[in-house]
């Protein structure tokens, strides 16, 4: 009888400890979040696409007199066909900070100055998820809260009303650190693993969590005018690139135009015999896609 009582007391103590402890994100230089992006157009007009990449920390920065950790995305763009514009933006993604007392994580997007809530680990079952990541497929509701073993300790897990989607203390989300929630089913991002001090801590210590090939060429901003267009259109880039190739595809992924440029910041494209319709363009430099977009001929 004493053994049973002791076991019950220990169980209560362990469960209380699990509920009281808070595990922050380990935002040091050794943390890696490995993610896979999967893309497939619902009409099957675009090819399936898989892009492995990772998030890493990239030093500190001060914004509005507050210290943040910079987050960088690196990886390899390996889509078989980019005519549909599937892609992952590399380079600096924004700045992150954590309030361990409030149990909240905040984020400022690159080229922005407004702080938004990334994760809120104070919420309860039935609450609508308070996160800037819930805007695409959301709103998301917390359906249950349990715990998951990370290393040798149990971290609180918030399970959402979308299959395979959870928020985990000390990890982020199962869709990826900075990715829209609800990924992993045909389209979207899935967290593959998390490594800290060269050891995999998620989903388990036996999973290999090697970094994928580094690609430091970032997506750059491109604009098209006029769009829709009649006789011609112009593509303007936020900065010039050398040895750049412009490729235009139709909705069936058939190449309609291809031309190389030694150095470009803006180019003018004449329509010629291009039929009316919707097209996608991609700009490629050093065998890496640096910009994509959609154009309409009418």
N, C-alpha and C positions, 0 to 999 in steps of 0.2 A: 504493500500500500504506500509506504514511504517513497519507493522508487517511482510510482505513478505520480504522486503529488510533486515530487522533485522534477519529473519530466514536464509536467504541466506548467510549473513555475518557470522553468527554463524556457519553454516555448513562448510563454507570455513575455518574458524579458527580451528574448530575441526579436519577437515581433514588434515590441515597443521600440527597441533600438533601431530596427529597420525603418520604422515610421518617423523617428526623430532625427536620424542622421540625414545630412544633405551632402551630396557628392557633387562638387563643382566640376566644370570642364577643366581638364589639365592643359591650360593655354601656354605651354612652354614650347621650346623649339623642337621637341622630339615627337609631338603629336601629329598623327596622320589620319585623315578620314578618307578611305577609299570608296568611291562611288561609281556606279554604272548608270549611264543614261540610255534608255531604250525608246526608240521612236518608230511609230508605224502609223501612217495616215489611215483614218477610219475607212476611206473609200478604196484603200489598197492602191491608189494611184502613185503613191510614193513608196520607195523601197524601205524595208526594215533597216534599222540603224542601231548600232551599239557603240557607245563612246565611254571608255574607262578613263577616269581622272581621279584626282585627289585634292583635298584641301590641306594646306599647311599654314602654320603661323609664319609671319614675315616681319618680326620686330614690333616695336611699339610706336604709337603716335599720340599726340595730345590734341584733342578737339574740344573746344569750349572749356578749356582748362581741366579736362578730364582725361585720364590715361586710358587708352584703348590698345588692344592687340590687333595688328593688321592680319587679315586673312587673304591668302593667295590661292588661286586654283591653277593646277598644272596637269598636263595629261597629253594624250595622243588622240588626234582626230582621225578615226579609222572607218568612217562611214563609207559604204560601197558607192554611194551616190549622194551628192549634196544638192540635188536639184530642188528638194523640198525645203531647204534651209535649216535642217536639223543641225544643232550645234550647241556647244558649251563654251561660254565665254571664259577665256583664261585670264591670267594676270591678277591684279589686285581686285578683290571683290568687295572689300569694305572693312570696317573696324568693329570689333566686338569687345564688350566688357561684361563683367558679371557682378551682381550684388548678392553675395552669399547669405546675407541676413534676410533680404527680401526673397531669396530663392528665385531670382529672375535674371535673364540674360538679355542684353540689349545690343542693337546692331545699327550701324550707320552705313548705308549702301555707298559704294564708290560714286564719286561725283555728286554726293548729297551731303547735307549737314544736319538732317533731321534724325534724331534717335527714335527707333521703333522697338517694340518688344519682340524679341526673337523666340524666347521660351519663358513660360511662366509655370513654375513647378509648385505653385501654391493652390492650384485649382483642384476641384473636387469632381466626383462622378456627377454627370448631368450638365456640367458647365460647357459652354461654347469655348473652344480653344482660343486663347488670347495669343495670337502670333501673326506676324507679317507673312508667314509662310502658308497661311490657310486661305489665301484669296482666290486660288485658281479653281479648286474643286470643292471648296468649303461652302458653308461653314461646317466645321468638324465638331463633334460632340465627344466628350470623354465618357466612354461606356463602362470602363472598369479600371481599377488601379491595383496592381500587384507588384511583385518585385522580380528582378532577374539577377543572376549571379554574374558579376563582373570581377574577374580575378578571384579574390577570396571573399569579397563583400557583396552583399545584396543591395542593389540600387533600385529606387522606386521607378516603376514603369506605368505610363498612362496610355491605355489602349483606346483607340479612337473608333468611331463608327464607320471605318473604311478598312477593308481587309488588309492585313499585314502592315498596318500603319500604327506606330506607337511613338511616344516621346519618352526618353530615358535620361534620368539624371546622370550627369557626367559623360554622356555620349552625344546627345542631340536628338535627332529623329531617325527612324528607320528609312526615311527617304533621303537622308543626307544632311549634313550640317546646315547648309544654306539653301536647300532645294525645296520646292513647293511640296507640301504634304500630299500623300495619296499616290505616290509613284509606285512603279514596280509591276503593274499589270498591263503589259502591252505598250504602255507609254508612260514615260516619267523616269524619275531617278530612284535608285535603290542603294542604301548603304550596304556595302559589301563587308567591310571590316574597319576596325579602329586599332591603330598601333600606337603604343606609348613606350618610350625607351627601347625601341626595336623589339617589343614584345606585343603580340596580339592580345588585346583585352576584350574585344567584341568581334564575333559572337562568342568565341571561346579561345582559349590559349593555344589550341592546336591548329587553328586556321592560319594558313599562310597569308600574309598581308603585305606583299611586296608592292612597291610603288611602280606605276606604269611609266612608260617613256616620257621624259620631260619635253614639253613644247612651250617655249616662252614667247612665241608669236601670239599676240593677243588679237581678239576680235576688235575691230575698230569701227567707229560709227560711220555709216554711209547713208546718203540721202539721194533720192531720185526726183528730178523735176523736168518737165511736168509728168505727173503720174495720176491718171491715165495719160498716154501720149498718142500723137497721130503720126507725125513724120520722123521725129527724133526725140531723144531724151538724154539727160546728162546725169552722170553719177559723180557725186562729190564725196571725198573722204576727209576725215578729220585730220589726217596727216599723210604726207606722200609716201609711197612705197615704190621700190625698184623691182624689176624683173617680176612683174605682176601679170597674171593671165585672167581675162574676163571670159566667162562661159555662161551662156544663157540656155535654159532648158524649158520645154513645154511641160504640161501637166502629166504627160506620159513618160517623163524622164528622158525624152529624146533631145539630143543636142541641136540647137538651132543657130548658135553663134559661138565663135571662139577666136580670140585675138590676144596677142602678147603685147605688153607695153614695157619699155625700159624703165621709165619712171613716171609715176602718175599721182596726181592729187585730185584731178577731175578729168573725166573723159566724156566725149560726146559720141553717141551711138546713133547711126542713121537706120531707120526702119527697113529700108529696101523692100523685100517681098514678104516680110513677116506678117502672117494672117492675124486677124483680130483674136484676142484671147488673153489668158493669164499666163505669165511666165515667171520663172525664178532665175535669179542670177547669183553667181558666186565669184569671188575674187580670190585667187590663189597665189601665194608667194612662198617660195622655197618648199613647195609641195604641201603647204598648210593652208587651209581656208582661213582668210582673215576677215571676210565680210560676206554677208548674204542678204538677199532681199527679194521682194516681189514687185513685178511691173505689169501693167495692163495696157495692151495695145487695143485701140478702138478707132 
